């Protein structure tokens, strides 16, 4: 019997998927995905996460849905200083289970993020000082509450590592999502107590650097994700990505690591449940053939 899987990073609250939440969850369930981490990117999106949780709770053998709240560095790059402070203030309230300024109280999250640094474009490079301010503020909150981090690091591995090493990572650890760094950087993240997650890029041919990085991650620090609705695995394009496509990523990763896909399903699901402190639900989801 093929074991269930855990999608450690997706955005089912994204406008491209939100209206289809129940159908997306049913397809994921049929594919053998038992749980998800919904990664938050801004205050508006944290509210939308609850719209995904609601249908999940009504499904037989209900999948686990863990929540993460954060202010994404790409969002930070678009905000004024005042707007950023307001987002960070709302994050503090939401993470502590306190009412937001409009009186709404959100479910307490299992993680803080996405947070990090992004220098993918010249425009984002110009906002790195503001991104660093947001990163350090969210790091402090995660340490205070001992919640794991969900890190977005794009073309900024060295500066982000310097901040993580200087400020400190929560005891709960965290994950570098959709890893894009080298194999040489992997031990530095692992020493900080961080896990490494791989997404649809592992299905692309010729990804030599990514293959080396995938082989460098210790088993207990390995996670998988779809990053849905983005990063669709090669064979599923041009469709929007969704958790039901997670088996494609696991199978490609298994080839890169010369390991069993069945073993990787179980390993990465256990790693995700441990990191995000979720317990396996009673019963089990239908297993994929």
Secondary structure, DSSP 8 states (H G I E B T S, - for coil): ----EEEEEE-TTSHHHHTTHHHHHHHHHHHTEEEEEEE--SHHHHHHHHHHHHHHHHSTT--EEEEEE---HHHHTTS-HHHHHHHHHHHHHHHTT---TTS------SEEEEEEEE-SSHHHHHTHHHHHHHHHHHHHHHHHHT-EEEEEEES-HHHHHHHHHHH---TT-EEE-S--S-HHHHHHHHHTTEEEEE-GGGGSTT-HHHHHHHHHS-GGGEEE---TTSS--GGGTTS---GGGHHHHHHHHHHHHT--HHHHHHHHHHHHHHHHT----SS------
